[in-house]
Amino acid sequence: MMDCILKEKMKTTIIMMIFCLVLTNASSNRITEKKDEDPKPKPWPEQFHSVLVINNTKKNELQVTDLWYDWPNGRNLNLIQKQLVLFDVGILRPNWLEGATYLGQQHMDGFLCNVWQKVDFLWYYEDVVTRRPVYWLFYTGRAVHVITFEEGAVLEDSQWQAPVYCFNKKEEKEEQQQIDGYPHQFLRDIMPLVFT
């Protein structure tokens, strides 16, 4: 009698396992089926803050940048660590990627991403799951890795204007002339392998 009950339970368990495998297979097929239409990049939120690591491969430069994007107020600010750089490009519309060509999916910085190309100028990577920007690559070789992305974050109005001393080129040149040579020479003498 006990043997008969065990056989019946085993039979039920096997049927349930087969049923689960069939369901798993059916659901996985739905995920991998080709869609009739390529995905579209998510428009940028109207306001966000992002920390970026920018690798300019042609100049061998690495920068950390705070990007503050504020479409409603017509402002876009790139705070590059220890630098003031003016970009004469204006502000991108939130849907600036409209019309980009979908290239497929690729892993980037640990994320599975949808990838688009915008007029041979830029390759844009967006996380498949969260749809947040992950990476973009410019035709110049400049690679931007998105470290954080805070949708809705807004920079205070008082922080949008750089201090006046940032624009005083005469003081900057005099200070640079006083500094040139000394720290570089000092470092060469102390650490020759770093600067050779």
ABEGO torsion letter per residue (X at the ends): XAAAAAAAAAAAAAAAAAAAAAAAAAAAAAAABBBABBBBBBBBBABBBBBBBBBBAAAGBBBBBBBBBBAAAGBBBBBBBGBBBBBBAEBBBAAAABGBBBAEBBBBGGBBBBBBBBGGABBBBBBAAAGBBABBBBAAGBBBBBABBBBGBBBBAAAABBBAAAABAAAAAAAAAAABGAAAAAAAAABAAAAX
